[in-house]
Amino acid sequence: MTLSIEVVCPERGVEARLEVAEGEHVALVGPNGAGKSTVLESVAGVLREDRRTRVRVSLDGRDLSRVPLHRRGFASLSQSAHLFGHMSVLDNIAYGLVSGGMKKRAARAKAIALAAEVGLEGLEHRRPATLSGGQAQKCSLARALAIEPRVLLLDEPMAALDVRAARELRGFIARLSRSRTLVFATHDLLDVLAWADRVCVFESGRVVEVGECDAALASPHSEFLAELAGLQWVEGEVRARGVFVTRGGIALEAAGECRLGPARALIDPRALRLREESPSDASGAGIIRGLSRIGHRPVVYVEDVPVELSAHEEARGTVAEGQTATILQSAPVKVEPRR
């Protein structure tokens, strides 16, 4: 089975094409407004073709562009659970089965089993308004899986959950989606690590990078994927063999063959540390410009170079904005010519 997706929507600035193999799990990542949700809406049948918008969704060559979602064998889960408030948890889970013609008794029996599988045992007769955010998303997941979809679509389903609820739901999705094709949008590296076989990076409505998950995260080409992986591309130039100087004036040891001239370096903040109160003329010295984070890593910026913070004391005042510090490297940075 191959799922083929083509979306051209000038109104949203999206022009994207993507193919997903049977059983494959593909992560759609990129900045807000990059086109991820538009692609998922197209697959789900929410975004329809009109005079200006072209949508093509096919499964094994069969065009599904005009087929309703419930007849495609697809199911979707978004940031909001979208449960039916007048129905119990059990009836919400069984809804798709009953609508598809299954007898109510059989549908409820299957719903009871699914409720237990996603950790809702004992809550089957509760109404959605009495559930926590995590419980509501578990119910929505069970409802989506009840119809045994060939393709499961997720649009940042963990975004509104607390850390514990997100961890539980992430585990359920990882386990229950193993035999299904999964296409999901996320800003969270943990989702990518838990679910993805392949990563597809969107920027300004276009696919700019596609790769196998581990390889893409280890050596990302796009700025967004680098940041998601806890890395950062920094602009500068190669001034001598093995010497890269950032635009902020920080000299770093560089690896790889790269001609002299404009270049960029892939910085891993974990490979750098600070030595404070350094002489201002030291090759790796600069001014601390503030604290931030890359992915899940807290970093301090020395000029334009991120250095990982490893202790609470550093962030509390030992590292102060405007202070001079020197960067010490444990490994050279990867450098490539500027594109």
C-alpha positions as CSV (number, residue, x, y, z in Angstrom):
1,M,0.0,0.0,0.0
2,T,1.3,3.5,-0.9
3,L,-0.4,6.6,0.2
4,S,0.2,9.5,-2.2
5,I,-0.5,13.1,-1.2
6,E,-0.4,16.2,-3.4
7,V,-1.6,19.6,-2.2
8,V,-1.4,22.9,-4.0
9,C,-3.2,25.6,-2.1
10,P,-2.0,29.1,-3.1
11,E,-4.3,30.8,-0.5
12,R,-2.2,29.1,2.3
13,G,1.1,29.2,0.3
14,V,1.3,25.4,0.3
15,E,2.7,23.2,-2.6
16,A,3.7,19.8,-1.3
17,R,3.9,16.2,-2.4
18,L,4.6,13.2,-0.2
19,E,4.4,9.4,-0.4
20,V,4.0,7.1,2.6
21,A,4.5,3.3,2.4
22,E,2.2,0.8,4.2
23,G,3.0,0.6,7.9
24,E,5.4,3.6,7.7
25,H,5.3,6.3,10.4
26,V,6.1,9.7,9.0
27,A,6.6,12.9,11.1
28,L,5.7,16.2,9.6
29,V,7.8,18.9,11.3
30,G,8.4,22.6,10.6
31,P,7.5,26.1,11.9
32,N,4.0,27.2,12.6
33,G,2.2,27.9,9.3
34,A,4.6,25.8,7.3
35,G,1.9,23.6,5.8
36,K,1.8,20.5,8.1
37,S,-1.8,20.9,9.1
38,T,-2.9,21.7,5.6
39,V,-1.4,18.4,4.4
40,L,-3.2,16.5,7.2
41,E,-6.5,18.3,6.4
42,S,-6.1,17.2,2.8
43,V,-5.6,13.6,3.7
44,A,-8.6,13.7,6.1
45,G,-10.8,15.3,3.4
46,V,-11.3,18.6,5.4
47,L,-9.5,20.6,2.7
48,R,-11.4,20.2,-0.5
49,E,-10.5,20.9,-4.1
50,D,-11.9,24.1,-5.6
51,R,-11.1,26.5,-8.4
52,R,-7.7,27.5,-6.9
53,T,-6.9,24.5,-4.7
54,R,-5.7,21.1,-6.0
55,V,-5.9,18.1,-3.7
56,R,-4.9,14.6,-4.7
57,V,-5.0,11.8,-2.2
58,S,-4.6,8.2,-3.5
59,L,-4.2,4.8,-1.9
60,D,-2.6,2.2,-4.1
61,G,-3.5,4.3,-7.2
62,R,-7.1,4.7,-6.2
63,D,-8.1,8.3,-6.0
64,L,-9.7,9.2,-2.7
65,S,-9.9,12.9,-3.1
66,R,-13.7,13.0,-3.2
67,V,-14.3,10.1,-0.8
68,P,-15.5,11.1,2.7
69,L,-13.0,10.4,5.6
70,H,-15.1,7.6,7.1
71,R,-15.1,5.7,3.8
72,R,-11.4,6.1,3.3
73,G,-10.4,3.8,6.2
74,F,-8.6,6.8,7.8
75,A,-9.0,8.2,11.3
76,S,-7.6,11.5,12.8
77,L,-6.7,12.9,16.2
78,S,-6.0,16.6,16.8
79,Q,-5.1,18.8,19.7
80,S,-8.7,18.9,20.8
81,A,-10.5,15.6,21.6
82,H,-13.8,16.7,19.9
83,L,-15.9,14.3,21.9
84,F,-19.7,14.2,21.8
85,G,-20.7,15.9,25.1
86,H,-24.0,14.2,25.4
87,M,-22.5,10.7,25.1
88,S,-20.6,8.6,27.6
89,V,-17.0,7.6,27.1
90,L,-18.2,4.2,26.0
91,D,-20.6,5.6,23.4
92,N,-18.0,8.0,22.1
93,I,-15.6,5.1,21.5
94,A,-18.3,3.0,19.9
95,Y,-19.7,5.8,17.7
96,G,-17.8,5.0,14.5
97,L,-18.6,1.3,14.8
98,V,-22.3,1.9,15.2
99,S,-22.4,4.5,12.4
100,G,-20.6,1.9,10.2
101,G,-23.4,-0.6,10.8
102,M,-22.1,-2.7,13.7
103,K,-24.7,-3.9,16.2
104,K,-24.7,-1.8,19.3
105,R,-24.0,-4.7,21.7
106,A,-20.9,-5.8,19.6
107,A,-19.8,-2.2,19.3
108,R,-20.0,-1.6,23.0
109,A,-18.1,-4.8,23.8
110,K,-15.3,-3.6,21.5
111,A,-15.4,-0.2,23.1
112,I,-15.1,-1.6,26.6
113,A,-12.0,-3.5,25.5
114,L,-10.5,-0.4,23.9
115,A,-11.3,1.7,27.0
116,A,-9.3,-0.7,29.1
117,E,-6.5,-0.7,26.6
118,V,-6.0,3.0,26.8
119,G,-6.3,3.3,30.5
120,L,-10.0,4.4,30.8
121,E,-11.3,1.3,32.7
122,G,-13.8,2.4,35.3
123,L,-14.6,5.7,33.4
124,E,-16.7,4.2,30.7
125,H,-20.0,5.8,31.8
126,R,-18.5,9.2,32.5
127,R,-19.4,12.2,30.3
128,P,-16.5,14.1,28.5
129,A,-17.0,17.2,30.6
130,T,-15.9,15.3,33.7
131,L,-12.7,14.0,32.1
132,S,-9.2,15.5,32.4
133,G,-7.5,16.6,29.2
134,G,-5.4,13.4,29.1
135,Q,-8.4,11.2,29.7
136,A,-10.3,13.0,26.9
137,Q,-7.5,12.4,24.4
138,K,-7.3,8.8,25.4
139,C,-11.0,8.5,24.6
140,S,-10.5,10.2,21.3
141,L,-7.6,7.9,20.5
142,A,-9.8,4.8,21.3
143,R,-12.6,6.1,19.2
144,A,-10.1,6.6,16.3
145,L,-8.7,3.1,16.6
146,A,-12.1,1.4,17.1
147,I,-12.7,1.5,13.3
148,E,-9.3,-0.2,12.7
149,P,-8.1,2.5,10.3
150,R,-5.5,1.8,7.7
151,V,-4.1,5.3,8.2
152,L,-4.0,7.2,11.4
153,L,-3.5,11.0,11.2
154,L,-2.3,13.0,14.3
155,D,-2.1,16.8,14.4
156,E,-0.1,17.6,17.6
157,P,-2.4,15.6,19.9
158,M,0.0,16.1,22.9
159,A,0.2,19.9,22.6
160,A,-2.4,20.7,25.3
161,L,-1.5,18.0,27.7
162,D,0.7,18.1,30.8
163,V,4.0,16.1,30.9
164,R,2.5,13.0,32.6
165,A,-0.6,12.8,30.4
166,A,1.6,13.3,27.3
167,R,3.9,10.6,28.4
168,E,1.1,8.1,28.9
169,L,-0.7,9.0,25.6
170,R,2.6,8.9,23.7
171,G,3.2,5.3,25.0
172,F,-0.3,4.2,24.0
173,I,0.1,5.6,20.5
174,A,3.5,4.0,20.0
175,R,2.1,0.6,21.0
176,L,-1.3,0.8,19.3
177,S,-0.1,2.2,16.0
178,R,2.6,-0.4,15.3
179,S,0.6,-2.2,12.6
180,R,-0.9,1.0,11.0
181,T,0.3,3.7,8.7
182,L,0.9,6.8,10.7
183,V,1.2,10.4,9.5
184,F,1.6,13.0,12.2
185,A,2.5,16.7,12.8
186,T,4.5,17.7,15.8
187,H,6.9,20.2,17.3
188,D,8.1,17.8,20.0
189,L,11.3,15.7,19.5
190,L,9.9,13.1,21.9
191,D,7.0,12.3,19.4
192,V,9.5,12.0,16.6
193,L,11.7,9.6,18.6
194,A,8.7,7.6,19.9
195,W,6.9,7.1,16.6
196,A,8.7,8.2,13.4
197,D,10.5,6.0,10.8
198,R,11.0,9.0,8.6
199,V,11.0,12.8,9.0
200,C,9.6,15.3,6.5
201,V,10.5,19.0,7.1
202,F,8.2,21.8,5.9
203,E,9.2,25.4,5.4
204,S,7.0,28.0,3.7
205,G,4.6,25.4,2.4
206,R,7.3,23.3,0.7
207,V,9.0,20.0,1.7
208,V,12.6,21.0,2.2
209,E,14.1,17.9,3.7
210,V,13.1,14.2,4.0
211,G,15.1,11.5,5.6
212,E,15.2,8.4,7.8
213,C,14.6,9.5,11.4
214,D,18.0,8.7,13.1
215,A,20.1,9.9,10.2
216,A,18.1,13.1,9.7
217,L,18.3,14.0,13.4
218,A,22.1,13.2,13.6
219,S,22.9,15.3,10.5
220,P,20.0,17.7,9.7
221,H,20.2,20.1,6.7
222,S,17.4,22.4,7.6
223,E,17.6,24.9,10.4
224,F,14.3,23.8,11.9
225,L,15.2,20.1,12.1
226,A,18.6,21.0,13.6
227,E,16.9,23.0,16.3
228,L,14.5,20.1,17.0
229,A,17.4,17.8,17.4
230,G,19.1,20.2,19.8
231,L,21.6,21.5,17.3
232,Q,22.0,24.8,15.5
233,W,23.4,25.9,12.2
234,V,25.6,29.1,12.6
235,E,26.7,31.3,9.7
236,G,30.3,32.4,9.3
237,E,33.3,31.7,7.2
238,V,36.3,29.3,6.9
239,R,39.4,31.6,7.3
240,A,42.0,28.9,7.4
241,R,42.2,25.1,7.3
242,G,40.3,23.8,10.3
243,V,39.2,27.2,11.5
244,F,35.7,28.5,11.3
245,V,34.8,32.0,12.5
246,T,31.2,32.8,13.2
247,R,29.5,36.1,12.2
248,G,29.7,37.0,15.9
249,G,33.5,36.6,15.7
250,I,33.9,33.3,17.6
251,A,36.7,31.1,16.2
252,L,36.0,27.3,16.4
253,E,37.9,24.2,15.4
254,A,36.2,22.8,12.3
255,A,36.2,19.3,10.7
256,G,35.8,18.3,7.1
257,E,37.2,19.6,3.8
258,C,35.7,23.0,3.2
259,R,37.2,25.7,1.0
260,L,38.0,29.2,2.3
261,G,35.1,31.6,2.3
262,P,31.4,31.7,3.4
263,A,30.2,28.6,5.2
264,R,28.0,27.4,8.0
265,A,28.7,25.2,11.0
266,L,26.5,22.6,12.7
267,I,26.9,23.4,16.4
268,D,26.2,20.7,19.1
269,P,25.9,22.7,22.4
270,R,26.9,19.5,24.3
271,A,30.4,19.6,22.7
272,L,31.1,23.1,24.1
273,R,31.6,24.4,27.6
274,L,32.5,27.8,29.2
275,R,35.6,29.1,30.9
276,E,34.7,32.3,32.5
277,E,36.7,35.5,33.0
278,S,38.8,34.8,29.9
279,P,41.1,37.3,28.3
280,S,39.2,39.4,25.8
281,D,41.7,38.5,23.0
282,A,41.3,34.7,23.4
283,S,40.3,33.1,20.1
284,G,37.1,31.6,21.4
285,A,36.1,34.5,23.7
286,G,33.0,36.6,23.4
287,I,30.2,38.3,25.2
288,I,27.4,36.3,26.8
289,R,24.2,37.5,25.0
290,G,21.6,35.6,27.1
291,L,19.9,32.3,27.9
292,S,17.6,30.4,25.7
293,R,17.0,26.8,24.6
294,I,17.5,24.6,21.6
295,G,15.0,21.7,21.5
296,H,14.9,20.6,25.1
297,R,18.4,21.9,25.9
298,P,19.0,25.1,27.9
299,V,21.8,27.1,26.3
300,V,23.8,30.2,26.9
301,Y,24.8,32.2,23.8
302,V,28.3,33.5,23.6
303,E,27.8,35.9,20.8
304,D,26.0,33.7,18.2
305,V,27.3,30.3,19.5
306,P,25.0,28.2,21.8
307,V,26.7,26.4,24.8
308,E,24.7,23.9,26.9
309,L,24.1,24.8,30.5
310,S,24.6,21.8,32.7
311,A,24.0,23.2,36.2
312,H,21.4,25.3,37.9
313,E,24.1,27.5,39.4
314,E,25.3,28.6,36.0
315,A,21.8,29.9,35.0
316,R,21.3,31.5,38.4
317,G,24.1,34.0,38.0
318,T,27.5,32.5,37.4
319,V,26.7,33.1,33.8
320,A,25.6,36.7,33.4
321,E,24.5,38.6,30.3
322,G,27.3,41.0,29.2
323,Q,30.0,38.9,30.8
324,T,33.1,37.8,28.8
325,A,33.5,34.0,28.5
326,T,35.6,31.6,26.4
327,I,34.2,28.6,24.6
328,L,36.2,25.3,25.1
329,Q,35.5,22.5,22.5
330,S,35.5,18.8,23.1
331,A,34.9,18.1,19.4
332,P,35.3,20.1,16.1
333,V,32.2,21.5,14.5
334,K,30.9,20.1,11.1
335,V,31.3,22.8,8.4
336,E,29.8,23.0,4.9
337,P,29.9,25.7,2.2
338,R,27.0,28.2,2.5
339,R,24.3,27.4,0.0
